[in-house]
Amino acid sequence: MGKGLGPVTAADGIREGASGRSSGRDSGRTGTRRRGAVVAALMLAMALAALDSTIIATAVPQIVGDLGGFSVFSWLFSGYLLAVTVTLPVYGKLSDTFGRKPVLIAGISLFLVGSLLCAGAWDMAALIAFRIVQGLGGGAIQGTVQTLAADLYPLEQRPRIQAKLSTVWAVSAVAGPGLGGVLAAYADWRWIFLLNLPVGAVALWLIARHLHEPARERRSARIDWAGAAAVFACGGVLLTAVVQGGVAWPWLSAPSLALFGTGALLAVVTVFVERRAAEPIIPGWVWRRRTIAAVNLALGALGLLMVAPTVFLPTYAQSVLGLDPVAAGFVLSVMTLSWPVSAALSQHVYRRIGFRDTAVVGMAAAALILLSFQLVPYPGAAWQPALIMLLLGAALGLFQLPLIVGVQSTVGWAERGTTTASVLFCRQIGQTAGAAVFGAVANGVLTSRLGGATDLDSAARNPGDAAVRRAIDAAVDSVYLGAACAAGLALVVLLTVAPRRFPVLRREAEREPEQEAQLGVEREVEREPEPEREPRGGRPSEMPQSSHGNPQPQAPRAD
C-alpha cells in the first residue's frame, strides 16, 4: 500500500497511510494523533482571528495617544471587518479548487505579515492599511478553519470540534480585553500584534507537518478573477456605505447616496460576471438549494440580532447600571460561557428531532429571551441583564451549530468550502447591516426623548443626567425589541424555506474514523431519515447526489 492520505475528512482521514506491515491498531493511533495535532492548529489559527478585535479594543486610547488619528480610529475595526467579509466567498471557492491546506497556510501567513506591519505602523493611516492586510488573511482563516472542522469529523462527531472552536471564541472574548489592556499599560500596544507571530508560527508548523491532502485528479482550474474583483469591489463599497452612513456623514447625504448607487451598479455587474463565469466565485446553487439558502438567511438574521448584545449592552451597562468597563464586559461575556456548552450538547437534541427543528427551538427561545429585556426594571441590577445573556448564549448555541453542521453535511468535499463561506458571509453581512439599522433606531429614540440631534455615543459620554440615562435605557430596549424581530425573521425562514429534514450525505457503514481511513470508505447521500435516526445509517446509493438531485463528485480515497 502506498503512502496515501485522504482529504481532510473523517471518511478519508487526516493521517499518512499505513504501510502493508503496519497493524490497523497502530495506524489508527497514528491517525488519531495526527488529527489531534491538526485540531490544535485549527484552534490556534482561530485564536488569531478571535482575539483580533477584543484584544485591540482596550488599547485604543494608547494607540490614539501614540499615533493620533482619533477621528478615523474606528476604521481599525471597520477596515478589518470589510476585508474579512468580502474575501470569504473568494477563499471558499479557492479552497474547493486547490484544497484547504494551501489556502489556510496562505491566510495565516498573510495575517502574520499584516500583524508585523501593524507593529511597525508609523501613523494611523498606515495602521488602518495594515489592518486591512490582516483582514485579507483573516477571511481565509475563518472560512477554511470552519470547513476543515467539517472535513475532520463525521456528522455525529462534528459537535466535538465545533464546541472546541466555540470555546476558543469564548476564551478570547473574556481574556482578550484584559490581555490587551495589560500589554498596552505595562509593555507597548505594538506587542498586541507581535503576540500573533509565535501563535501563528506554531499553527503553520502543525498544519505543514500533519495536514496532508491527497493528490486529486489534476484539471485545468479556471479561477474567476473577474468575479473575485467584482465581489470585492461591490462588497467593499456597500459595506463602507453601511458602516459609515449615519456616522461619518448623514444617510441622505451626497457621499452616502453616491456609495449606495455605486454599490448597486457593481452588484448588477457582479451578477452579470458570475452568470457568465465557468467557475463562479459565488455559484448560483448556494441560493437555488433550499437548505443552503435557508441557512444563509437564518445566519444573516443571527448576525443582525447579535448586534444588540455585542454593541449596545456594554453602553447600557456603563451608562444605565453605572458599572465600570470591566464589570460591563463581564455582563456581556457570560453569554460566551453558555454558548459552547449548549453547542456541544445540541447533538443530543438534533439526533432526536432533526437539524431544522433544533434550530427552531433555539431561535424561539432566543426571541423570548430578547423580549424579556423589556421587563428589566430601571435602573435594574447587573445580574438581570447578565442572566439574560447567559440564557441567550444557551439558546443561540442550540440554533447556530445544528444549522452549520447540517448544511455542511449536505454537500460533498468539493462544495463544502463554498457552502461554509456563503454561510459565514451572510452572517457577517447581517452583523454589519444590524449595526447600521439598530444604530439608527437607537439614535432615533434618543432624539425623540432628548430633543435635537443626539446619538448614543454622545449621550453615553454624559450619563449623569437622569433624563439621559432613561433615554439610553429606552433606546437599548428598542434595540432589543428589534433583535427579537430579527429572531422572528429567522424563525419564519426556517419554517417556510428550510426543508424539515436536511438531505444529509451518508457513509456506507458506521466505522471508526481510522478504519475509514484505511478502507477508503466513500460517502453517499439520501434524504435525512426520521429525526430520531438522523445522524445514523442510510441506504447506500450508487453515487452521491446533491440536495437538488445532481451527481456529486466522490471524495478521494485513502490508499
N, C-alpha and C positions, 0 to 999 in steps of 0.2 A: 504494500500500500504506500502511495506517495505521501509526501508531507503536505497535504491539502488542508485548507481551512475554509469552513463555510462562511457565509456572510454573517454579519453581527446579528444573528437571530438565534432564538432558543432552538429553533428547528435544526440549525446547522452548526451552532456553537461558536464560541469565541476562544478557540484553542488551536494549537497545532495538532494535526492528525497524528495518531499513534502509529508507530511502525508495526509491522506484522508480528514482531516479537513481544510487543508490549501487551500487558494484560489490560482488559477493559477497566478493571478497578483502578489501576494506576493512572491510566489515561483519563479516567473520569475525575480523579483527584486533581490532575494537572489542569483539566478544563475548568474545574471549579475555582482553582487558584487564579488562573488567568482571567476568568470572568470577574473575580473579586478585584483584581488589580485594575481592570477596565472601569468597574463601577466606582472605585476610588478616584480614578482620573476624571470621570464624569462629574463626581461631586466636587472635586477641586475646581474644575472648569466652571461649573455652575456657580460656585462661590465667588469667582471673579465677577460674574455678571450681577449676582445677588447683592454683594457688598458695595457695588459700584456707587449707587446713589445714596444709600443710607450712611456710608462712611464719609461722604463728602459734605452732606447737609450740615453737620455740626461744625465743619471747618470753614464755612463760607465767610464768616467775619474776618478770620485770619487771612484768607486768600484775598479778599477785597482790600484789606488793610495793606497788604504787600504789593498787589498788582494794580489796585484801583479798579475802575470799571463797574461801579455799583449799579449803574443804570442798565447794564446788559448782563449781569451775572446770572440771571435766570436761564440764559442760553447755555450755561454749563450743563443743565439738565435737559432743556428742550432740544439742544443740538444732538446730544447723545440719543435721546428718545427718537428723534426723527431718523437718524442713521440706522438704528436698530430696526425700526418699523418698516422702512421702505426696502431694506435689504433682506428681510425674512423670506419673501417669496423667491427671490433670486437664489439664495443659498439652498432653499428647499429643493428647487429644480436641479441645482448643481450636484447636490448630494445624491439624488436619484440617478444622475447621469454618470458621475465619476466615482461615487462611493462616499461613505460618511467620513472615512479616515482623512483623506486629503483636505476635505472642506473644514473639518474640525481643527486639524493642525494649522491650516492657513488662518482660520478665525482666531485661534488662541495667539498665534504669532503676531497677527495684526493688532490684536488687543494689547499685547505686551509692548509692541513698538509704540502704540499710542500712549501707553502708560509712561514709558520712558520719556517720550516727548513732552507729556504733561508735566513731568517732574522738572523739566528744564525750561518751562514756559517763562518768557520774559515780560509778558503783559497779558491782559485779559483776553484780547483778540486772539493771541496765539494759543492760550489755554483752551478757548472755545473751539478753535480749529482742531486742536489735538484731541479734544473730547469727541469730536465727530469721527476722527480716525478710530478712537476706541469703540465708538458705536458701530462702525463698519465691521469690526471684529466681533462685537457683542451679538450682532444679528446671527452670525454663523454659530456662535456658542449656544445661544438659547434654542434655536431651531434644531441643530444637529444633536445636541445632548438629549433633547426630548425624543427625537427619532431613534437614537441608539438605545434609549431606555426601552422602547417597544421592541427593538431588534434583539435585545439581550435575553428577554424572558418570554415564555409562552403566556397566553392570555391569563390563565388562572394565577400566575405568579407576578404579573406586572404591578399590582398594588405595592409589592415589596420595594421595587426600585423607585416608584413614584413617591412613596412615603419617605424614602431617603432623600430624594430631591426636594420634597416639601420641607423636610427638616432643615436642609441647607438654607432655604429661604427664611424659615422661622428663626434660626440662629442668627442669620445675617441681619434680620430686622431688629432683633434685640441687641446684639453685640455691636453692630455697625456704628450707630451714633456714638456710643461710648468710646469705641476704639478710635474713631475719627477725632473726637474731642481730646482724647489723651495725646494722640500724635501731634495735633495742632498746638496744644498747650505746652507740652513738655519736650517736644522734638521740633519738627517743622512740618508744615502741611504737605510738603513735597514727598514726605515719607508715605503718605496715603497712597500715592501712585507707585512708588518704588516697592511697596509691600507686595504688589501684584507679581513682581518679577520672579521671586523664588516659588511662589504658589503655582504660577503658570508654567515655570520650568519643570517642576515635578509632574504636573499634568501632562505636559508634552512628552516627557520621557516615558511615562507609563503607557501612554497611547502608542507611541512609536514602538515600544518594546513588546506590548502584549495584545494590541488590537490588530488582528490580521483579517483581511478580507480576501475572498477568493479571486482568482484571475477569471473574470467573466468574459463571455464572448465579446470580442472587440468589434465594434461597429463604428462607423463614422458618426460621431456625435455632433449634432447641429446645435450650436449654442445660439439662443435667440438674444443676441446682444442688443438689437434694436428694441426688442420688448423690454429687456432689463433696463435700458436707458429711459424708455418711456415710463415704466413703472416707477423708477427712481425719481424722475422729474415730476410726474404727476403727484405722487405721494408727498414729495418734499414741499411742493407749492401748496397743496391743500392743507397739509398738517401745519405749515407755517401760518397760513391764514387762520386756522382754528386756534393755534396756540397763542398767537399774538393779538388776535381780534379781541377787542374789549380791554386789552392790557396796554399794548404799545400804541394803539390807535382805536378809535370808535369802530363799532361793527359796520356802520354805514358810511365810513369814510372812503376816500378815493383809494388808499392803499389796500384796504380790506376788499373792496369790490374788485379791484384790479387782480388781486391774488385769486379770489374765488373764480373770476371769469377765466383767468389763465389756467387754473386748475381744471375747470370744466372742459376747456378746449383740449387740454392734454389728456383728459380722461377719454374723450372721443378718439383722439389719436392712438391711445393705448389699446382701446378695444379694436380699432382697425388693424393695428400692427399684430396684435395677438391672434386675431381671427385668420390672418394670412400666414402666420408662422407655422413651420412644420413641427417644431418642438417648443410651444409657447411657455413662457415663464409662469403664467397663471392660466393653466388649461381650463377649458370650459367645463370639464367634467366635475370640477370641485363645486360647481353650483348646480349642475344637472342632476347629480346623485342626491337623492333626498336626505340620506343620512349625513353626508358631509355638509350639505347646505344648512341643514337644521343645526348641526353642531357649530358651524361658523356663526350663525345668527345668535345662537344661545350664548356662546362665549363672548360675542360682541356685547350682548346685554350684560354679561357678568363684568366686563371691563367698564361699562357705563356705571353700574351701581357701586363698583369698588371705589369710585371717586369719593363717595360720601364719607366713608370711614378714613381713608388714607389721606385725603386732602383737608377735609373740614373738621374732623373730630379733634385733631390737635389744637386748632384755633379755639374750638368750643371749650376744650378742657382748660386752656390757659385763660381765656377771656371771661368765660361764664363761671366756671368752677374755681378759678383762681389758683390753679396748680402751676408749679414750676415746669420748665420744659422736660425734665427727666420724668416727673410723675405723669405728665401729659403723654409722653411717649409710651409709658407703661400701660396706660389705659388702652392705647391702640394695639400694643404688641401682644396683649393676651389673646387676640384673635389668631396670631400665628402659632400659639401653643395648641389650640384645639383643632386647627385646620389639618395638620399632618396626621394627627391621631384619628380623626374622622375619615380622612382619605385612606389610611391603612385598613380601617375596619369596613370600608364601604364594600369590599368584595363579598362579605358575608350577606350583604343586602342584595347586590345585583345578581348574585348567583341564584337568589330565590325569586326576585320579581323582575329582573331584566335591567339593562342599562338605562333605557329611557325612563322607566317608572322610578328607578332610584334617583335619577336626576330631578324628576318632577317632585318627589318627596323633599329632597334637599332644597330646591328653589322655593317651594311652597312654604317651608319652614322659614327660609330666609326672608320672604316677603312679610310674613307675620312679625318676625323679629325686627325688621326695619320699621314697620308700622308702630311697634311698641315704643320706639324712641319718642313718639308724641306724648307718651304717658309719663316720661321723666319730668318730675316737677322742677320748677325754677326756684332757686338755682340748682338744687339737687346735690347729691353726694357722688364722689368719684366712683364708688363701687357700682352704681347703677349703670352708667354707660360701659364700664368695664365688663359687667355681666352680659350686657347686650352684645358686646364684641366677642366674648367667649362663646356665646351661643351662635353668633353669626359665623364664626370660623368653623364650628362643627357642621352647620348647615351647608356652607359652601364647599367644604371638603367632600360632603356627600353628593354634591352637584357636579363639581368640576371633574374629579378623577374618573368616575364612570363614563363620562362623555369622551374624555381623551382616550382612555383605554379602549372604549368601544369603537370609536371612529378609526383608531389606528389598527384595530383588528379586522376592519372591513376591507383593507387594501393589502396588496402584496408589497414585497420589498421595494419594487421599482417605482411605487407610487407613494410610499409612506412618507418620504421626506417632503414632497409637495403637499400632501394632506396635512401633516403636522404644521408646516409653515403657514398654511392657509388658516388653520385654527388660531395659531398664535398671532398672526397678522390681524385677524378680525378682533381679537381681544385687545390688542394694542390700539387699534383704531377706535374701539368703543371707549377705552380709557381716555384717549386724547379728546374725543368728542364730548365725553362726560365732563371733563374739566372745564370746557368752554360753556356747555349748556348749564351745568349746575352753578358755575361762577356767575353767569348772567342771572340765574334765579336768585342766588344769594344777594347779589348787588341790587336787584330789583326790590327785594323785601326790605333791605336796609334803606334804600332811597324812600320807599313809602313810609317807613317808620320814623326816620330821622329828618326827612326833607332834604332837598338839594341832591347834588351828585355825590354819592358816597359809595365806596367799595369796601369789601370785607377787610382787606389789608390795612386800609387807613383807619377803619373803626377799631381793629384789633390792637392798634398801637396806643389807643387811649380808652381802655376798658373800665376806667374808674367811674365813669358816669353810669348810673343805674339804667338810664334810658338806652345807652349804647349796649350795655350787657343784655338787656331784654331784647333789643333789636337783633343782636347776634344770635341769641337763643332762638328767636323766631326764624331767622334766616337758615340756621342749621336744621331746624325742624322741617322747613320746606324742602331742603336738600334731601333729607332722609325720606320724606314723602315721595319725592321724585325717584329716589333709588328704589323704593318699594314698587313704583310704577314700572321701572326697568325690570325688576324681578317678575312682575306680572307679564311683561312682554316676553321674557324668556319662557315662561310657562305656556303662553299661547303658541309660541314657536314649537315647543316640544310636543304639545298635544295635537297640533294641526299639521305640522310639516314632518317631524321625525317619525319614522316607522316604529311601531310598537316593539318589534323585535329586529335588532340590527342584523344585517347579512354578514355574519362573522366567518372569517377564514378558519378552517378546521385542520387539525393534524390527522393523519391516518390512524394513529394509535396513541394511547397515553403512555409515554415513556419518560424516563428522566432525561434532562437536557443533555447530559454527557453521552447517554445511549443514543440519543437522536444524532449527536454529532458524529458518532461512529457509523451509524446506519444510514445517514443521509436522509432522514425522514422528510418527506415533502408535505406541503400543506394543500388542503383543498377547501372549498367553500360550500356552505349550504346555508339555507335560511336559519336564523337563530331558532333553536327548538323551544320547547316550553320553558318558561323562565326558570323553573327550579333546576333545570339541567343545562342552563345556558353555557357555562364555560366548558362543558364536557361532551365527549362523544361526537356523533355526527356520522352520517352515511358517506363513505368515500365517493368521490366523483372522479371521472377520468381526468379532468383538467380543471384547475381553479377557475372560477368565474367571478367577475366583479359584481358589485351590488346592482349593476344595471344589465347584467347578463352577458357581457363580453368576456372573452377569454383573457385571463391574466397570465403574465409570464411566470414560469416556475422559478422558485427560489433556487439559487445554486446549491449544489450538494457538496458535502464534505467527503473527500475521497479516502 
